Amino acid sequence: MNNFLIAPSIIASDFTRLADEISAIESAGADWLHMDIMDGHFVPTITVGPLFVEACKRVTKLPIDAHLMISNPDQYLEAFAKAGANNITVHVETCPDLPQTIKKIRSLGCNAGVTLNPATPASALDAALPLIDLVLVMSVKPGFSGQSFIPEMIVKVEEIRNKLNALRSKARLEVDGGITVETLPLMYRAGADVFVAGNAVFKHPQGAGAGIKALRDAVARIERW
């Protein structure tokens, strides 16, 4: 597997230089722009909403990967789709009728993603896996940027990759949380093919471009080996 994507998480950027930060990752070859949408209910933090997504959409051609860490996501799907989200990912814990939510996301012209908290077993996704375009595995507890990677999530990624392969699914398998040059190779070997990285990109000492290059080089070293 060498077709992998880097999705910098905008929450780790300098919001006073937002357009410049987005331009930097776009120039550096980022594949998606990841957005952590938090409501202060499902998770304790409040971040951004559809207006922010729409503003970012005006300054980038990158696909926008919206991760809705919110209660009652069905109420806001249309707003995020209209704002320009290309992928909309919801939590299995917040969707009482997950197939219907997936159907709604797709009807809005977006790719449908499903994610789950670290404590939620992979089996919670079984009914949804044949229907979705994206699975997101959280490798930290959702709600705060800069947390430490949870190693036990490597096994969860392996389990979900095996389930997707058994279904011959083309769904992407994304990971988010504590992704660095050390942890990305672990998740890559486990079967992930999209990597959300916040601090590793935007807080890199040599800038976001160097951060993206370092992550790609970490995979290149595996493939050469």
N, C-alpha and C positions, 0 to 999 in steps of 0.2 A: 504493500500500500504506500504510494508516494504522492497521492493526490490529497494534500491536506491544506486547510485554510487557517489563516490567522485573523482573529476578530478582536481588535483592541477595544477595551471597555472604556467608553468615554467618561465614565464616572471618575476615573483616575486622572483625567486631564486637568489642565488649568482653565477653568471656565472664563477667566478674564481674557484668555487668548483662544477662545474656542475655535474660531474659523482657522486660525493658524495651526492649531493642534490637529484639526481634521485634515488640513492640507498636507501636513507633514506625514501623517500615516498613509494617506492616499499616495503621495509621491514615493513612499518607501515600499509600496506594494502590499499594503493590507488588503484583505479580501472582503471582509465585512466590517461594519461599524456596529459594535454591540452596545446596547443600552439597557441598563438595569433600572427598571421602573418599580419603585417601591412606594407603598401607600401609607405606611405608619400603622397598618392594621395587621395584615398577614405577616409583615416583618416590622420591626420597631422604627426603622428609618424611613424618612420621606425624601424622595429624590426629584424626579422630573416627570412630566406628563406629555400629552400629545402636542402641546405648543412647542415644547423643546424639540421633539422629534421633527416637527415641521420645519423649525428653524435650521436644524442640522441638514435636513434634506435639501434645503436651498443651496447649500455650499458644498455638496459632495455628490458624486455619482456612485459611491459605494452602497451596496445593499445594506439596509438598516435591519439589524437583528434585535428585535424588541423582546426582552424577557420580562414578562408581567408577574412580578412578585406582589400581587395585589389580591384582595378579597373581591369576590364577584366579578371576575374578569369579563364575563359575557356582556356586562353593561358597557364596557369600554372598547370592545373589539373594533367596532365601526370607527370610532374616533381615532384609534391608532392606525387603522388601515388608511383612512382619509389623510392622516398626517404624513403618510409616506413609508410606513413600515413594510418591509418586504417579507420578513419572517415574524410571526407572532407566536411566542411560546408561553404556554400557561402551565400552572402547577396542577398535577393530578389531585393534590390535596384540596384544591379550591373549586373543582368542577364536579358537581353532582351528576351531570350527564355529559361525560367527556366526549363520547362520539358526536353528540350534537354540537358541542363547542368546536370540535375539529371541523365539522361540516360547515359551521358558520364562518370560521376563519378562511377556509378555502373559497367559500362563496364570495368573500370580499376581495379575492384575487391575491391572497397572501399564502405563503407556505405555512403549514401548521406544525408547530412544535409542542412537545410535552416534556415537562421536567418533573423532578421529584427531589424532596429534601434528602439529605444524607441518611436520616433515620428511616426513611420509607423504603421498603424492599422493592427490588426490581420487578417482582411479580405484579406490583400494582399497575404496571404499564401493559401487561399482557394483552388486554382487550383492545388497547389503542394502537399497538405496534403495527398492525397491518394497514392502518389508516393514515399514518402521519408521514411527514416529510423530514422531521428532525426530532432527535431525542437529545435532551440536555441533561447531563449528569453534574450535579453540584458536588464539588470536591471541598467545599466549605459549607458551613451553615449559612443560609441566605440572610442578607440584611446588612452586612458590613463589608467594606472594602479592606483589603490588606490582611486578611486572616491567613492562618497557616493551613497548608494542604493536609487533607485527611487521607493517609495512605490506604485505609480500608476501601476507599472508593475505586482503587485500581481493579479489585475483584468485581465490583459492580459493573464497571465498564466492560470487562471481559464477558460477564454474564449477558449483558445487553447486546454486545457485539455478536455473541453466539446465537442469541434469539433472532436478531436481524438477519444474520446469514442463513439461518434455518428457514426464514420466510422469503429469502432471496430479495430482501428489501433494499431499495436504493436510498433509504433515509440516511441523512447525515447523523453522526454520533459526536456530539459536542460536549466539551468539558469546560467548567468554569469554577475557578477558585484556587488561588495559590499556584497558578501556572507560571513556571520559571524555566530557565534553561536546564535545571535539574529535574523538575517534575514533568515537564512536557514529554521527554522521551519515555517515561514510565507509562503515561497515558497513551502515547502513540503505539507503543508495543502492545498495550492492552486492547487496542482497536479503535481508539478515538481518531476522528479525522478533521475536527474543527476545534480550535483552541482559543478560548477567551483569555486575554491577558490584559490586566490593568496596569499595575505598578511596574511590571517587567517591561512594558513599552513606554508609558508616559513618564515614569520616574527613572528611566535609564540615565546614568550619568552623562552619556554622550548623545542623548536625545532619543526621540521616538523611533527614528529611522534605524539607529544602531540597536535599539531594543528588538525591533522586528527581525533584523538580520541575525541577531544572536539566537533568537528562537528558531529560525529556519536552519541555521548552522547546526543547532543541536540535533535536529532530525537528519541533516546531511551526514553527520558523523556516524549515526546509527547505520544508515544505508551503505556508507563506504565500508564499515566494519562487516 
